[in-house]
Amino acid sequence: MGEVTTRKPRKERKENAERRRRQLLDAARRSILTHGLARTTLATVAEEAGLSQGVAVFYFTSKSGLLTETLRDLYEGYESLWMRALEGAGDAPLDRLMALLAADFSAEACGPDVLPLWFAFWGELRFTGQYAEVAAEFDARRHAVLSDIWAALVPEVSRTEADQLAEWMESLTDGYWQRLHLAPESYDRARALSASKVCLSRLVPDLLRAPPG
């Protein structure tokens, strides 16, 4: 009789697959930081991960598929970050707004190993439909949450105005992210956070005034 081949339990196979996928996504990030987006390939990612190119092809099929999932993974990490911030902030609109702002300038959101990834992908949104679809999906959810917070914080404004306030805040964050990316030696996250708070307080008078003790 031939040898009996025993297959690994389904749970173990799933865990192994998730571990390999995570390994490749992390390697893709490192490859982008090292080689740039255009020069990142299944081969460079496999080398970064210490795996064969065949393994990379098995999990992601193509360079396009791998990079699209890398962008999705980047957005999922960011969304998880700001959602955790909201969960810890309570129900007060101002606390929720400030929690989002603080999360936006944390190292996890815009540290030196993250910002280059954002700008590498954003530079290709106009030319790569898959990237644009991923960005639009996550940006829509973020905007809806932020607009709800502004509507609760400034109840006298219309929904359109709340949407505009959310858009202004996102543009403010994007602008400081760009400055941190282009001139990291002359600007830091703490300064960007402080400046953003001042800007928002000018936008909505008394917004950041501390409550009486």
Stockholm file with secondary structure:
# STOCKHOLM 1.0

chainA/1-213         MGEVTTRKPRKERKENAERRRRQLLDAARRSILTHGLARTTLATVAEEAGLSQGVAVFYFTSKSGLLTETLRDLYEGYESLWMRALEGAGDAPLDRLMALLAADFSAEACGPDVLPLWFAFWGELRFTGQYAEVAAEFDARRHAVLSDIWAALVPEVSRTEADQLAEWMESLTDGYWQRLHLAPESYDRARALSASKVCLSRLVPDLLRAPPG
#=GR chainA/1-213 SS CCCCCCCCCHHHHHHHHHHHHHHHHHHHHHHHHHHCTTTCCHHHHHHHHTSCHHHHHHHHSSHHHHHHHHHHHHHHHHHHHHHHHHHTTCSCHHHHHHHHHHHHTSHHHHSTTTHHHHHHHHTTTTTCHHHHHHHHHHHHHHHHHHHHHHHHHSTTSCHHHHHHHHHHHHHHHHHHHHHHHHCTTTCCHHHHHHHHHHHHHHHSTTTTCCCCC
#=GC SS_cons         CCCCCCCCCHHHHHHHHHHHHHHHHHHHHHHHHHHCTTTCCHHHHHHHHTSCHHHHHHHHSSHHHHHHHHHHHHHHHHHHHHHHHHHTTCSCHHHHHHHHHHHHTSHHHHSTTTHHHHHHHHTTTTTCHHHHHHHHHHHHHHHHHHHHHHHHHSTTSCHHHHHHHHHHHHHHHHHHHHHHHHCTTTCCHHHHHHHHHHHHHHHSTTTTCCCCC
//
